[in-house]
Amino acid sequence: MTNSNSNSYANGAEAKDAMNKFKMEVANELGVNLKQGYNGDLTSRESGSIGGEMVRQMIKKQEQQMSGK
């Protein structure tokens, strides 16, 4: 029998990896030079634009799923 804690960790790690990939894709779309590791050289505007666009895309996808499109 598998340990539910190990399953939760695996799912959490997969979710984290997926979010990091999504963040990198959005940054690329916006032309923001996001890299693995330290990104302290980004401006607040650049960082905010990535987060804002991620939220916009997630809301749009949820709206499409709710409307059956």
C-alpha positions as CSV (number, residue, x, y, z in Angstrom):
1,M,0.0,0.0,0.0
2,T,1.4,3.4,-0.9
3,N,1.9,6.2,1.6
4,S,-0.6,9.1,1.0
5,N,2.2,11.5,2.1
6,S,4.5,10.3,-0.7
7,N,1.7,10.6,-3.2
8,S,0.9,14.1,-2.1
9,Y,4.6,15.1,-2.4
10,A,4.8,13.6,-5.9
11,N,1.7,15.5,-7.0
12,G,3.0,18.7,-5.4
13,A,6.3,18.3,-7.1
14,E,4.6,17.7,-10.5
15,A,2.4,20.7,-9.9
16,K,5.4,22.9,-9.0
17,D,7.2,21.8,-12.2
18,A,4.2,22.5,-14.3
19,M,3.8,26.0,-12.8
20,N,7.5,26.7,-13.4
21,K,7.2,25.6,-17.0
22,F,4.1,27.8,-17.4
23,K,5.9,30.8,-15.9
24,M,8.8,30.3,-18.3
25,E,6.5,30.0,-21.3
26,V,4.6,33.2,-20.3
27,A,7.8,35.1,-19.7
28,N,9.0,34.0,-23.2
29,E,5.7,35.2,-24.7
30,L,6.1,38.6,-23.0
31,G,9.8,38.9,-24.0
32,V,11.0,38.9,-20.4
33,N,14.4,37.3,-19.9
34,L,13.4,34.9,-17.1
35,K,16.0,32.2,-16.3
36,Q,16.3,29.3,-14.0
37,G,17.6,30.3,-10.6
38,Y,18.2,33.9,-9.6
39,N,16.1,36.6,-11.3
40,G,16.7,39.5,-9.0
41,D,17.7,41.6,-11.9
42,L,14.1,41.7,-13.2
43,T,12.2,44.9,-12.7
44,S,9.0,44.9,-10.6
45,R,7.1,45.6,-13.8
46,E,8.6,42.6,-15.6
47,S,7.9,40.3,-12.7
48,G,4.4,41.6,-12.3
49,S,3.6,41.3,-16.0
50,I,4.5,37.6,-15.8
51,G,2.3,36.9,-12.8
52,G,-0.6,39.0,-14.2
53,E,-0.5,37.2,-17.6
54,M,-0.4,33.8,-15.9
55,V,-3.6,34.7,-13.9
56,R,-5.3,36.1,-17.1
57,Q,-4.5,32.9,-19.0
58,M,-5.7,30.6,-16.1
59,I,-9.0,32.6,-15.8
60,K,-9.5,32.4,-19.5
61,K,-9.0,28.7,-19.6
62,Q,-11.4,28.2,-16.6
63,E,-14.0,30.3,-18.3
64,Q,-13.7,28.2,-21.5
65,Q,-14.0,25.0,-19.5
66,M,-17.1,26.3,-17.7
67,S,-18.8,27.3,-20.9
68,G,-18.0,24.0,-22.6
69,K,-15.7,25.4,-25.3
